[in-house]
Amino acid sequence: MAMEASEIERLILEGIPDAKVTIEDLRGDGDHYAAYVISDSFVGMSRVQQHQLVYKALRGRMGNELHALALHTGTPEKAREL
């Protein structure tokens, strides 16, 4: 069973309350998403640590209800540089 984009966003926001989250359905099939997550919580973390924090927020749904998720994470400072 596929996850809704709103459910992915809700879970991430519950786990990382200060995050700004944008979810994009990459294929329109409800199975392949991109998540853009910007948070002050990521300051001082490596990209791997940032992704681990997002996966933790998803509470084990990655690989189950959520088939594919392309993660793009960063701090507000880094986001302004883009």
N, C-alpha and C positions, 0 to 999 in steps of 0.2 A: 504494500500500500504506500503510495507516494505521500510526501509531506507538502503542505501548503506553504507558500512563501511567508505568509503572516505568522505561521507557527515557528518557522526558523527564526524569524526576527524576534518573536516573543521570547523564545528560549535564550537567544544571545543577550537580549536586554535584561532578562532575569539574572543571568550569570555575570554580565558586565553592565551594570546600570547606567554608567556614564557614556556608554558607546553611542555613536551615531552609526546606524546600520542601514544599508541599502541591499536589497535582495533582487537579483535578476534571474528570471527563468530563461536559461540559455537556449533551450530547444522548444519551449512551449509545451513540454510533456510532463511537467511537474516532477521530473526525476533528475534533471541536470541544472544546477543553480550556480550562480556566482554570488558571493557575499563580500561586501565592502564594509569593513568594520574599522572605525576610527575611535580611539579611546586614549585618554590620559593614563589609563591603567597599563598601557603598553610601554610607557617611558622606561628606558633602561633594559628592556627585554629584547632578546634576539627575535628574529622573524619566527624561528621554530617555537620559541616560548609563547609568542603571541598566538600562533596557530593552536598550540596546545591549550591555551586558555579558552579559545573559541570552541574547540572540540569538547572540552570539559563542560562548557555551558550547554552543549547540545545533548548532554546526558546519555551517551551511548547510542544515539540514533544514527550517527554516521555509519554507513555500511548496512544499516537495517532499513528503516523507513526512508532515510535520506541516502540515495544511491551515489550521487556525485556532487561535490561542492568545491568550486574553485575559490580559494580564500585570498583576499587582498586586505591586508591589515596594515595599520600604522598609527602614529600619533598625530594629533591635530597639527603640530609643527611640520611634520613630514608631509601631511596632506596639503598644506599651503604651498609647499615647494613644487607640487605637481602641476 
